[in-house]
Every structure is written in C-alpha cells, then in structure tokens.
C-alpha cells in the first residue's frame, strides 16, 4: 500500500508542475507608460493560460495576455499587414522588454519533478 501512495504523490507533483507551468504572468497596459522604454509601474500584471503579447503599431504599444484555448503560440514576432508587429512569449513578465526571460520557478519545479521521477 505504501508503494501505491508514493505513485500518487508523484502524480500529484507532476500535475501541480504542469498546471503551474501552463499559467504565465503577463504585463497588461495601453497608452502612456506602456511604450518603450517600458515603465513597469504603469502596468498591471495578469495571470494568463496562454501567451503574453506585445503589439506595436505606429509607435503605440499594447501589452496583454492571449488565451491559448489549448493551442500554444511559439515565442516569436510577426508583422501583420498594415505594419502591426505582434510578439508572443511564454515566460513570466516576458512582454515587458525585448529580452527573453526564463522563469526560475518553472525551472525549479521541472527539476524537482525530474528528481522525484527517477
């Protein structure tokens, strides 16, 4: 019976890790303070089950969340017809700058899950 409860514990850790990794924290803002250089104090933070976005059109910047609805977006920038540049990213607060960040908590949770699965 002890062996079965150990497997349930492993399953719980994996489920918690997957659930946490799927949620990403994004900046949300439109207007003053939202452009580059970015003033983080002018933006709100929103938990998102998808990707963070940064959209630029005619020097106007918007930062927000894009729900994935089960279809993840690649970390990339695309330029749409009309000149709007849209950048998708999938780590915490990654839409705050042009730099890509790795979420430390995601790395730690993944490492712990790997160690417990050995």
N, CA and C of each residue as an Amber inpcrd file, in Angstrom:
protein
   354
   0.8200000  -1.1970000   0.0000000   0.0000000   0.0000000   0.0000000
   0.8670000   1.2660000   0.0000000   2.0020000   1.2000000   0.6860000
   2.9080000   2.3450000   0.7380000   3.4280000   2.6710000  -0.6590000
   3.6660000   1.6520000  -1.4590000   4.1550000   1.8400000  -2.8310000
   3.1270000   2.5990000  -3.6830000   1.8490000   2.2990000  -3.5120000
   0.7840000   2.9700000  -4.2640000   0.6950000   4.4430000  -3.8840000
   0.7940000   4.7600000  -2.5980000   0.7090000   6.1590000  -2.1780000
   1.8950000   6.9680000  -2.6950000   3.0630000   6.3410000  -2.8490000
   4.2210000   7.0200000  -3.4070000   3.9500000   7.4110000  -4.8610000
   3.3080000   6.5290000  -5.6270000   2.9630000   6.8280000  -7.0130000
   1.9280000   7.9450000  -7.0920000   0.9800000   7.9770000  -6.1630000
   0.0030000   9.0670000  -6.1370000   0.6970000  10.3930000  -5.8420000
   1.6930000  10.3610000  -4.9590000   2.4460000  11.5740000  -4.6520000
   3.1730000  12.0750000  -5.8950000   3.8090000  11.1750000  -6.6420000
   4.4870000  11.5560000  -7.8780000   3.5090000  12.1700000  -8.8800000
   2.3650000  11.5600000  -9.0190000   1.3480000  12.0640000  -9.9360000
   0.8830000  13.4600000  -9.5270000   0.7210000  13.6760000  -8.2240000
   0.3130000  14.9910000  -7.7180000   1.3690000  16.0470000  -8.0350000
   2.6340000  15.7130000  -7.8500000   3.7180000  16.6610000  -8.1360000
   3.7410000  17.0120000  -9.6240000   3.5860000  16.0130000 -10.4820000
   3.5800000  16.2670000 -11.9280000   2.3940000  17.1450000 -12.3130000
   1.2260000  16.8460000 -11.7740000   0.0360000  17.6410000 -12.0900000
   0.2070000  19.0830000 -11.6360000   0.7700000  19.2790000 -10.4530000
   0.9860000  20.6430000  -9.9470000   1.9880000  21.3850000 -10.8170000
   3.0330000  20.6840000 -11.2580000   4.0430000  21.3070000 -12.1050000
   3.4580000  21.7020000 -13.4480000   2.7240000  20.8110000 -14.0790000
   2.1340000  21.1060000 -15.3820000   1.1500000  22.2530000 -15.2740000
   0.3150000  22.2530000 -14.2530000  -0.6550000  23.3330000 -14.0620000
   0.0500000  24.6610000 -13.8640000   1.1220000  24.6710000 -13.0700000
   1.8220000  25.9170000 -12.8140000   2.5310000  26.4130000 -14.0590000
   3.1700000  25.5150000 -14.7860000   3.9360000  25.9130000 -15.9610000
   3.0220000  26.4550000 -17.0560000   1.7920000  25.9610000 -17.1430000
   0.8830000  26.4270000 -18.1800000   0.4160000  27.8580000 -17.9330000
   0.3910000  28.2850000 -16.6950000  -0.0090000  29.6590000 -16.3900000
   1.2230000  30.5590000 -16.4340000   1.0690000  31.6970000 -17.0970000
   2.1680000  32.6490000 -17.2130000   1.6620000  34.0150000 -16.7540000
   2.5320000  34.8070000 -16.1750000   2.1910000  36.1380000 -15.6970000
   2.5930000  37.1610000 -16.7510000   1.6280000  38.0090000 -17.1700000
   1.8720000  38.9870000 -18.2350000   1.6170000  40.4100000 -17.7510000
   2.3410000  41.3550000 -18.3560000   2.0220000  42.7640000 -18.1610000
   0.8280000  43.1130000 -19.0460000  -0.0580000  43.9640000 -18.5420000
  -1.1640000  44.4740000 -19.3490000  -1.1920000  45.9960000 -19.2340000
  -1.1590000  46.6570000 -20.3870000  -1.2500000  48.1120000 -20.4040000
  -1.4970000  48.6030000 -21.8210000  -2.0670000  49.8090000 -21.8920000
  -2.2900000  50.5070000 -23.1600000  -2.0610000  51.9830000 -22.8680000
  -1.3490000  52.6750000 -23.7360000  -1.2040000  54.1230000 -23.5770000
   0.0710000  54.5360000 -22.8910000  -0.0090000  55.6510000 -22.1430000
   1.1600000  56.2460000 -21.5020000   1.8640000  55.2480000 -20.5950000
   3.1840000  55.2090000 -20.6890000   3.9850000  54.3230000 -19.8630000
   4.0720000  52.8970000 -20.3900000   3.3280000  52.6100000 -21.4360000
   3.3130000  51.2540000 -21.9820000   4.3500000  51.0600000 -23.0890000
   4.7980000  52.1620000 -23.6610000   5.7430000  52.0800000 -24.7720000
   7.1460000  51.7390000 -24.3250000   8.0680000  51.8480000 -25.2570000
   9.4800000  51.5980000 -24.9610000  10.2100000  52.9250000 -24.8680000
  10.9870000  53.1990000 -23.8470000  11.2890000  52.3020000 -22.7370000
  10.0540000  52.0770000 -21.8510000   9.9380000  50.8620000 -21.3540000
   8.7640000  50.4160000 -20.6220000   8.8410000  50.8000000 -19.1530000
   7.7570000  51.3970000 -18.6480000   7.6370000  51.7560000 -17.2340000
   6.7350000  50.7250000 -16.5590000   7.3460000  49.7390000 -15.8950000
   6.5960000  48.6350000 -15.2820000   5.5900000  49.1180000 -14.2370000
   5.8460000  50.2720000 -13.6310000   4.9350000  50.7730000 -12.5980000
   3.5990000  51.2320000 -13.1840000   3.5330000  51.4500000 -14.4940000
   2.2930000  51.8880000 -15.1500000   1.4400000  50.7100000 -15.6270000
   1.9350000  49.4740000 -15.4530000   1.2350000  48.2980000 -15.9730000
   0.7080000  47.4310000 -14.8390000  -0.3450000  46.7100000 -15.1380000
  -0.8680000  45.6990000 -14.2300000  -0.2510000  44.3670000 -14.6170000
  -0.3670000  43.3890000 -13.7170000   0.0720000  42.0350000 -14.0090000
  -1.1400000  41.1260000 -14.0060000  -1.2040000  40.2150000 -14.9790000
  -2.3520000  39.3380000 -15.1350000  -1.8730000  37.9070000 -15.3390000
  -2.4940000  36.9540000 -14.6270000  -2.2150000  35.5420000 -14.8490000
  -2.9120000  35.1110000 -16.1300000  -2.2230000  34.3230000 -16.9420000
  -2.7190000  34.0010000 -18.2710000  -2.4940000  32.5220000 -18.5810000
  -3.4920000  31.8730000 -19.1220000  -3.3510000  30.4960000 -19.5970000
  -3.1220000  30.5280000 -21.1020000  -1.9960000  31.0570000 -21.4790000
  -1.6700000  31.2160000 -22.8910000  -0.3130000  31.8580000 -23.0340000
  -0.2550000  32.9360000 -23.8070000   0.9950000  33.6400000 -24.0580000
   0.8350000  35.1220000 -23.7540000   1.9550000  35.7540000 -23.4480000
   1.9740000  37.2030000 -23.3000000   2.1890000  37.8030000 -24.6850000
   1.6250000  38.9910000 -24.8980000   1.7730000  39.6770000 -26.1780000
   2.3080000  41.0830000 -25.9760000   3.0360000  41.5250000 -26.9700000
   3.4360000  42.9220000 -27.0910000   3.1410000  43.2930000 -28.5320000
   2.2450000  44.2650000 -28.7210000   1.8730000  44.7060000 -30.0670000
   2.3380000  46.1410000 -30.2720000   2.9470000  46.3750000 -31.4290000
   3.4600000  47.7040000 -31.7680000   2.8960000  48.1110000 -33.1220000
   2.2610000  49.2800000 -33.1540000   1.7700000  49.8400000 -34.4170000
   1.9060000  51.3500000 -34.3450000   2.6380000  51.9100000 -35.2950000
   2.8560000  53.3640000 -35.3520000   3.3660000  53.9160000 -34.0290000
   4.3370000  53.2630000 -33.4420000   4.9440000  53.6630000 -32.1680000
   3.9980000  53.5860000 -30.9760000   2.8240000  53.0060000 -31.1080000
   1.9130000  52.7720000 -29.9880000   2.0580000  51.3110000 -29.5680000
   2.2320000  51.1030000 -28.2670000   2.4920000  49.7550000 -27.7530000
   1.3630000  49.3230000 -26.8330000   0.9570000  48.0680000 -26.9770000
  -0.0040000  47.4270000 -26.0680000   0.6440000  46.1440000 -25.5630000
   0.4260000  45.8380000 -24.3070000   0.9240000  44.5930000 -23.7200000
  -0.2650000  43.9170000 -23.0590000  -0.4500000  42.6400000 -23.3490000
  -1.5830000  41.9280000 -22.7610000  -1.4040000  40.4250000 -22.8800000
  -2.4440000  39.7000000 -22.4720000  -2.4720000  38.2480000 -22.4770000
  -3.2920000  37.7510000 -23.6520000  -2.8830000  36.6250000 -24.2240000
  -3.6490000  35.9760000 -25.2860000  -3.9080000  34.5440000 -24.8380000
  -5.1550000  34.2490000 -24.4940000  -5.5120000  32.8940000 -24.0820000
  -5.2210000  31.9260000 -25.2180000  -4.6990000  30.7510000 -24.8930000
  -4.2930000  29.8020000 -25.9320000  -5.4180000  28.8830000 -26.3740000
  -6.4290000  28.6860000 -25.5300000  -7.5290000  27.7690000 -25.8420000
  -7.0040000  26.4100000 -26.2780000  -5.9110000  25.9620000 -25.6480000
  -5.3470000  24.6550000 -25.9350000  -4.3380000  24.6240000 -27.0610000
  -4.1200000  25.7510000 -27.7350000  -3.1640000  25.8150000 -28.8440000
  -2.0630000  26.8010000 -28.4780000  -0.8980000  26.2990000 -28.0240000
   0.1660000  27.2180000 -27.6000000   0.7730000  27.9790000 -28.7790000
   1.2020000  29.2020000 -28.5000000   1.8860000  30.0200000 -29.5010000
   3.3830000  29.8520000 -29.3300000   4.1210000  29.8960000 -30.4310000
   5.5730000  29.8890000 -30.3630000   6.0540000  31.2520000 -29.8920000
   7.2330000  31.2830000 -29.2660000   7.8450000  32.5530000 -28.8880000
   8.4280000  33.1620000 -30.1570000   7.7230000  34.1370000 -30.6970000
   8.1640000  34.7500000 -31.9480000   7.4840000  36.0920000 -32.1490000
   7.9900000  36.8460000 -33.0900000   7.3770000  38.1060000 -33.5070000
   6.9640000  37.9820000 -34.9670000   5.7800000  38.5050000 -35.2550000
   5.3050000  38.5180000 -36.6370000   4.8580000  39.9250000 -36.9780000
   4.9530000  40.2670000 -38.2520000   4.4850000  41.5710000 -38.7160000
   3.2710000  41.3340000 -39.5930000   2.1570000  41.9050000 -39.1710000
   0.9000000  41.7330000 -39.8960000   0.7750000  42.7860000 -40.9960000
  -0.1600000  42.5380000 -41.8890000  -0.4730000  43.5270000 -42.9180000
  -0.8820000  44.8200000 -42.2140000  -0.3810000  45.9230000 -42.6680000
  -0.6700000  47.2000000 -42.0270000   0.4390000  47.6440000 -41.0960000
   1.4510000  46.7940000 -40.8970000   2.6170000  47.1900000 -40.1190000
   2.5590000  46.9080000 -38.6370000   1.5500000  46.2110000 -38.1470000
   1.4880000  45.8810000 -36.7260000   2.4410000  44.7240000 -36.4390000
   3.3530000  44.9460000 -35.5010000   4.2530000  43.8720000 -35.0720000
   3.7040000  43.2660000 -33.7950000   3.5200000  41.9580000 -33.7790000
   2.9960000  41.2460000 -32.6190000   4.0240000  40.2180000 -32.1710000
   4.4270000  40.3250000 -30.9050000   5.3980000  39.3860000 -30.3430000
   4.7160000  38.5510000 -29.2640000   4.8400000  37.2240000 -29.3760000
   4.3100000  36.2830000 -28.4120000   5.4710000  35.7650000 -27.5700000
   5.2280000  35.5350000 -26.2800000   6.2400000  34.9180000 -25.4230000
   5.5300000  34.1650000 -24.2970000   6.2350000  33.2380000 -23.6750000
   5.5540000  32.3370000 -22.7590000   6.2420000  32.1590000 -21.4040000
   6.9700000  33.1730000 -20.9610000   7.5430000  33.1300000 -19.6180000
   7.0330000  34.3300000 -18.8300000   7.1180000  34.2580000 -17.5130000
   6.5750000  35.3100000 -16.6590000   7.1350000  36.6860000 -17.0080000
   6.2180000  37.6320000 -17.2320000   6.5190000  39.0440000 -17.4790000
   7.4720000  39.2500000 -18.6640000   7.4150000  38.3390000 -19.6150000
   8.3090000  38.4100000 -20.7760000   7.9360000  39.5210000 -21.7420000
   6.7090000  40.0480000 -21.6640000   6.3050000  41.1060000 -22.5850000
   6.6580000  42.4890000 -22.0490000   7.5580000  42.5420000 -21.0670000
   7.9880000  43.8140000 -20.5060000   9.1660000  44.4220000 -21.2390000
   9.8500000  43.6380000 -22.0390000  11.0180000  44.1550000 -22.7590000
  11.2590000  43.2980000 -23.9910000  12.3470000  43.6070000 -24.6770000
  12.7240000  42.8170000 -25.8510000  13.5150000  41.5820000 -25.4640000
  13.9170000  41.4760000 -24.1910000  14.7210000  40.3450000 -23.7440000
  13.8210000  39.1730000 -23.3840000  14.2810000  37.9710000 -23.6480000
  13.5640000  36.7490000 -23.2850000  14.0150000  36.3160000 -21.8920000
  13.0730000  35.9490000 -21.0430000  13.3670000  35.5210000 -19.6810000
  12.9940000  34.0610000 -19.4990000  13.7040000  33.3830000 -18.6000000
  13.3310000  32.0280000 -18.2070000  12.7920000  32.1190000 -16.7940000
  11.6130000  31.5770000 -16.5700000  11.0020000  31.6190000 -15.2610000
  11.7670000  30.7020000 -14.3160000  12.3140000  31.2460000 -13.2430000
  13.0890000  30.4830000 -12.2800000  12.2300000  29.4190000 -11.6100000
  11.0100000  29.7620000 -11.2530000  10.1440000  28.7930000 -10.5830000
   9.8160000  27.6250000 -11.5160000   9.6600000  27.8750000 -12.8000000
   9.3950000  26.7960000 -13.7580000  10.5860000  25.8460000 -13.8430000
  11.7840000  26.3890000 -13.8350000  12.9860000  25.5630000 -13.8740000
  13.0890000  24.7160000 -12.6130000  12.8350000  25.3090000 -11.4480000
  12.9190000  24.5790000 -10.1800000  11.8760000  23.4720000 -10.1180000
  10.6250000  23.7820000 -10.4970000   9.5630000  22.7790000 -10.4580000
   9.8550000  21.6380000 -11.4260000  10.3740000  21.9460000 -12.5900000
  10.7230000  20.8990000 -13.5640000  11.8460000  20.0170000 -13.0310000
  12.8370000  20.6190000 -12.3970000  13.9410000  19.8570000 -11.8220000
  13.4400000  18.9360000 -10.7140000  12.5930000  19.4510000  -9.8200000
  12.0540000  18.6260000  -8.7400000  11.2330000  17.4590000  -9.2770000
  10.4340000  17.7020000 -10.2880000   9.6460000  16.6280000 -10.8800000
  10.5640000  15.5790000 -11.4870000  11.6370000  16.0070000 -12.1430000
  12.5920000  15.0730000 -12.7430000  13.2600000  14.2190000 -11.6690000
  13.6890000  14.8360000 -10.5710000  14.3660000  14.1160000  -9.4980000
  13.4240000  13.0870000  -8.8650000  12.1730000  13.4740000  -8.6270000
  11.2220000  12.5490000  -7.9980000  10.7980000  11.4280000  -8.9270000
  10.9340000  11.6170000 -10.2220000  10.5360000  10.5690000 -11.1710000
  11.6350000   9.5340000 -11.3930000  12.8210000   9.8190000 -10.9470000
  13.9390000   8.8730000 -11.1340000  13.6790000   7.5770000 -10.4230000
